[in-house]
Amino acid sequence: MAITSANQLELLQTAEAVAREKMIEPGLVIEAMEESLARAAKSRYGAEMDIRVSIDRKTGRATFTRVRTVVADDELENYQAEFTVDQARQYLEDPKVGDQLIEEVPPVEMGRIAAQSAKQVILQKVREAERERQYEEFKDRAGTIINGQVKREEYGNVIVDVGAGEAILRRNEKIGRESYRPNDRIRVYIKDVRREPRGPQIFLSRTAPEFMAELFKMEVPEIYDGIIEIKAVARDPGSRAKIAVISYDSSIDPVGACVGMRGSRVQAVVNELQGEKIDIIPWNEDQPTFLVNALQPAEVTKVVLDEEAGKIEVVVPEEQLSLAIGRRGQNVRLASQLTGLDIDIMTEEEESARRQKEFEERTGLFMETLDLDEFFAQLLVSEGFTSLEEVAYVERDELLVIDGVDESTAEELQARARDYLDARNKAALENAKALGAEESLIEFEGLTPQMVEALAKDDVKTLEDFATCADWELAGGWTTVNGERVKDEGLLEPFDVSLEEAQNMVMTARILLGWVDPADLEADEADSEETEEEAGA
């Protein structure tokens, strides 16, 4: 077609109609039209030319112009769109590099192929604008619940119409074996909104723990108002879930408020989640207390917490063991997710047997190393002594409280313990030197001969080697692999070196070697304290 006065207004009307239908700016459609007309003109005048088209936003008149840019002599590449300063003098008075010569050229007739190409350009631009509008609309709605309508199902994934576009509910984000038919209404959680090459992707979920939290927020006004807070959620989608809540108003029971009159509030959430059984648990700052609550309905006899390892041992009566573990380990698994702790469950009998084993091992240690009879060694263990170091370096008064131990006996006990430790240290030091441990490591404050020996066995033989170690390599730690917590054994873990102690030792080594400036550390600590104070304020 030719751009004539007859169809100039039609251009504007078409642009407005498309913009209205797709809910985008008319200017974007007109820009796409300008680009498509410029392409058609280039195919007529030559692809090397810089042809531009401008459509008047009021009259619809399209102006075709050819642009030539002044470039330096050694940069001239495209003779159709560029010219040198000398060449430009016949057109411009005082040409400089970067100046442009703009000349109007006759409009072009659009052939069938050019018209088809123009249509494709316009459609592409419209799609891009539509995708950008969709992304802008949904990017801030991630983390909320939305109602949609099922459009179709593809390979188990459900495509959902969410009003201004399509979203995807992946197969693994559906509860159990949910199936949907076209036009079914569906309530979903917007898990993520991402820009993708083929347009924004809105990812939905019905299995996310946050979905349950948002459902409770909709059903329980106290949660919406901030009087009750959901502290943690753990789910086995479609089967069972645990949710921990706390009330900031002493007059309101958080569990009762979430359950509602005759269970009406929690039942509304259960119905939406395909009958998922929900345990509502009062949250507590004290981790052992919180864990006892989280293991409901099982009764707990005793809890032993190892904060450094993030591990906790729970002792239950024999008849409560299966209830505490749950079917296929479900109850303890959900409690572990809820508390963020690695939970070991044992019966009272198992715990008693373990304690007896530890008692016997420590008794044997004292009998062998201190040359004591069984009765005396058992006395030491009963009084809480667990290592030779404790016996050797404890205040003597703590030994004198043991029945049958007088001043001379206590002195003899400590002398034997120190002699044994000295001999062990000497042997460890000789072994470490034989393995190649250097004096810089041996003399480093905080490392015992046994520690140096253990490091040397793992090829850490110099202070430089030690300074390159990570704190968890020394103190040990926990790593999550495929959802399972896996123990990383630390080189100094057998010597009860904590993560904080390991951090301090490594940093001290780096300072001694000149790798770290203490002034920088102090500045970082000061900044950190200021940030914490601002957060607290």
DAHUSUL-V938787 format. One record per residue. N is the residue number from 1. NEAR is the number of other C-alpha atoms within 10 Angstrom. Layout:
n=N near=NEAR
n=N near=NEAR
This chain:
n=1 near=11
n=2 near=12
n=3 near=17
n=4 near=13
n=5 near=12
n=6 near=9
n=7 near=14
n=8 near=18
n=9 near=16
n=10 near=13
n=11 near=21
n=12 near=22
n=13 near=14
n=14 near=14
n=15 near=21
n=16 near=19
n=17 near=14
n=18 near=17
n=19 near=20
n=20 near=12
n=21 near=8
n=22 near=16
n=23 near=15
n=24 near=18
n=25 near=17
n=26 near=20
n=27 near=14
n=28 near=17
n=29 near=24
n=30 near=24
n=31 near=17
n=32 near=21
n=33 near=25
n=34 near=22
n=35 near=20
n=36 near=22
n=37 near=29
n=38 near=21
n=39 near=21
n=40 near=23
n=41 near=27
n=42 near=18
n=43 near=14
n=44 near=13
n=45 near=15
n=46 near=13
n=47 near=13
n=48 near=13
n=49 near=18
n=50 near=20
n=51 near=25
n=52 near=20
n=53 near=21
n=54 near=18
n=55 near=19
n=56 near=13
n=57 near=14
n=58 near=9
n=59 near=13
n=60 near=20
n=61 near=18
n=62 near=20
n=63 near=16
n=64 near=21
n=65 near=20
n=66 near=19
n=67 near=17
n=68 near=22
n=69 near=22
n=70 near=22
n=71 near=20
n=72 near=14
n=73 near=13
n=74 near=7
n=75 near=11
n=76 near=14
n=77 near=11
n=78 near=13
n=79 near=12
n=80 near=15
n=81 near=18
n=82 near=24
n=83 near=22
n=84 near=19
n=85 near=20
n=86 near=12
n=87 near=13
n=88 near=22
n=89 near=12
n=90 near=10
n=91 near=9
n=92 near=13
n=93 near=8
n=94 near=10
n=95 near=19
n=96 near=17
n=97 near=14
n=98 near=12
n=99 near=15
n=100 near=18
n=101 near=17
n=102 near=14
n=103 near=11
n=104 near=13
n=105 near=14
n=106 near=9
n=107 near=16
n=108 near=18
n=109 near=16
n=110 near=18
n=111 near=12
n=112 near=10
n=113 near=10
n=114 near=19
n=115 near=16
n=116 near=13
n=117 near=16
n=118 near=22
n=119 near=16
n=120 near=14
n=121 near=19
n=122 near=23
n=123 near=16
n=124 near=13
n=125 near=19
n=126 near=22
n=127 near=16
n=128 near=16
n=129 near=20
n=130 near=21
n=131 near=20
n=132 near=15
n=133 near=18
n=134 near=19
n=135 near=20
n=136 near=13
n=137 near=11
n=138 near=19
n=139 near=16
n=140 near=11
n=141 near=15
n=142 near=17
n=143 near=16
n=144 near=14
n=145 near=21
n=146 near=15
n=147 near=13
n=148 near=19
n=149 near=19
n=150 near=21
n=151 near=18
n=152 near=16
n=153 near=18
n=154 near=10
n=155 near=7
n=156 near=16
n=157 near=16
n=158 near=23
n=159 near=21
n=160 near=27
n=161 near=19
n=162 near=19
n=163 near=12
n=164 near=15
n=165 near=16
n=166 near=18
n=167 near=22
n=168 near=21
n=169 near=23
n=170 near=18
n=171 near=18
n=172 near=13
n=173 near=20
n=174 near=21
n=175 near=19
n=176 near=15
n=177 near=10
n=178 near=10
n=179 near=12
n=180 near=16
n=181 near=12
n=182 near=13
n=183 near=13
n=184 near=12
n=185 near=15
n=186 near=16
n=187 near=16
n=188 near=24
n=189 near=26
n=190 near=25
n=191 near=20
n=192 near=16
n=193 near=20
n=194 near=14
n=195 near=13
n=196 near=10
n=197 near=7
n=198 near=9
n=199 near=16
n=200 near=23
n=201 near=20
n=202 near=24
n=203 near=21
n=204 near=28
n=205 near=23
n=206 near=25
n=207 near=20
n=208 near=21
n=209 near=19
n=210 near=21
n=211 near=23
n=212 near=25
n=213 near=18
n=214 near=19
n=215 near=22
n=216 near=22
n=217 near=19
n=218 near=15
n=219 near=19
n=220 near=18
n=221 near=14
n=222 near=19
n=223 near=22
n=224 near=14
n=225 near=10
n=226 near=13
n=227 near=15
n=228 near=23
n=229 near=19
n=230 near=20
n=231 near=15
n=232 near=18
n=233 near=23
n=234 near=23
n=235 near=24
n=236 near=19
n=237 near=21
n=238 near=19
n=239 near=15
n=240 near=18
n=241 near=22
n=242 near=24
n=243 near=25
n=244 near=23
n=245 near=21
n=246 near=21
n=247 near=20
n=248 near=12
n=249 near=12
n=250 near=9
n=251 near=7
n=252 near=14
n=253 near=15
n=254 near=25
n=255 near=19
n=256 near=14
n=257 near=18
n=258 near=23
n=259 near=21
n=260 near=15
n=261 near=10
n=262 near=9
n=263 near=12
n=264 near=13
n=265 near=19
n=266 near=23
n=267 near=19
n=268 near=16
n=269 near=22
n=270 near=18
n=271 near=11
n=272 near=14
n=273 near=22
n=274 near=14
n=275 near=15
n=276 near=19
n=277 near=20
n=278 near=20
n=279 near=19
n=280 near=21
n=281 near=23
n=282 near=19
n=283 near=25
n=284 near=15
n=285 near=8
n=286 near=8
n=287 near=17
n=288 near=18
n=289 near=13
n=290 near=18
n=291 near=25
n=292 near=19
n=293 near=20
n=294 near=27
n=295 near=25
n=296 near=18
n=297 near=14
n=298 near=20
n=299 near=17
n=300 near=20
n=301 near=13
n=302 near=15
n=303 near=17
n=304 near=12
n=305 near=16
n=306 near=11
n=307 near=10
n=308 near=13
n=309 near=15
n=310 near=14
n=311 near=16
n=312 near=19
n=313 near=18
n=314 near=22
n=315 near=23
n=316 near=24
n=317 near=16
n=318 near=13
n=319 near=11
n=320 near=17
n=321 near=18
n=322 near=14
n=323 near=19
n=324 near=26
n=325 near=20
n=326 near=17
n=327 near=10
n=328 near=9
n=329 near=12
n=330 near=18
n=331 near=23
n=332 near=23
n=333 near=19
n=334 near=23
n=335 near=28
n=336 near=20
n=337 near=17
n=338 near=23
n=339 near=21
n=340 near=14
n=341 near=21
n=342 near=21
n=343 near=19
n=344 near=15
n=345 near=18
n=346 near=18
n=347 near=19
n=348 near=17
n=349 near=13
n=350 near=14
n=351 near=17
n=352 near=13
n=353 near=12
n=354 near=12
n=355 near=12
n=356 near=11
n=357 near=12
n=358 near=14
n=359 near=18
n=360 near=15
n=361 near=14
n=362 near=20
n=363 near=24
n=364 near=17
n=365 near=17
n=366 near=24
n=367 near=17
n=368 near=13
n=369 near=14
n=370 near=21
n=371 near=13
n=372 near=16
n=373 near=13
n=374 near=14
n=375 near=10
n=376 near=17
n=377 near=22
n=378 near=19
n=379 near=15
n=380 near=18
n=381 near=18
n=382 near=14
n=383 near=12
n=384 near=10
n=385 near=19
n=386 near=18
n=387 near=14
n=388 near=20
n=389 near=13
n=390 near=13
n=391 near=23
n=392 near=20
n=393 near=12
n=394 near=13
n=395 near=10
n=396 near=16
n=397 near=11
n=398 near=11
n=399 near=22
n=400 near=16
n=401 near=11
n=402 near=15
n=403 near=9
n=404 near=11
n=405 near=14
n=406 near=14
n=407 near=12
n=408 near=9
n=409 near=13
n=410 near=19
n=411 near=16
n=412 near=12
n=413 near=19
n=414 near=21
n=415 near=16
n=416 near=17
n=417 near=22
n=418 near=18
n=419 near=14
n=420 near=16
n=421 near=16
n=422 near=13
n=423 near=11
n=424 near=13
n=425 near=17
n=426 near=14
n=427 near=14
n=428 near=19
n=429 near=20
n=430 near=13
n=431 near=19
n=432 near=23
n=433 near=17
n=434 near=12
n=435 near=17
n=436 near=15
n=437 near=23
n=438 near=17
n=439 near=12
n=440 near=12
n=441 near=21
n=442 near=21
n=443 near=13
n=444 near=16
n=445 near=10
n=446 near=12
n=447 near=15
n=448 near=16
n=449 near=23
n=450 near=19
n=451 near=22
n=452 near=27
n=453 near=27
n=454 near=20
n=455 near=23
n=456 near=23
n=457 near=16
n=458 near=11
n=459 near=14
n=460 near=23
n=461 near=24
n=462 near=19
n=463 near=21
n=464 near=17
n=465 near=14
n=466 near=19
n=467 near=20
n=468 near=13
n=469 near=14
n=470 near=15
n=471 near=21
n=472 near=20
n=473 near=16
n=474 near=25
n=475 near=24
n=476 near=24
n=477 near=20
n=478 near=17
n=479 near=12
n=480 near=9
n=481 near=8
n=482 near=7
n=483 near=7
n=484 near=10
n=485 near=13
n=486 near=13
n=487 near=12
n=488 near=15
n=489 near=15
n=490 near=20
n=491 near=20
n=492 near=21
n=493 near=19
n=494 near=13
n=495 near=13
n=496 near=11
n=497 near=16
n=498 near=20
n=499 near=21
n=500 near=12
n=501 near=15
n=502 near=22
n=503 near=16
n=504 near=14
n=505 near=20
n=506 near=20
n=507 near=19
n=508 near=18
n=509 near=22
n=510 near=19
n=511 near=15
n=512 near=16
n=513 near=13
n=514 near=10
n=515 near=13
n=516 near=14
n=517 near=12
n=518 near=15
n=519 near=9
n=520 near=10
n=521 near=13
n=522 near=11
n=523 near=11
n=524 near=12
n=525 near=12
n=526 near=12
n=527 near=12
n=528 near=12
n=529 near=12
n=530 near=12
n=531 near=12
n=532 near=11
n=533 near=10
n=534 near=9
n=535 near=8
n=536 near=7
n=537 near=6
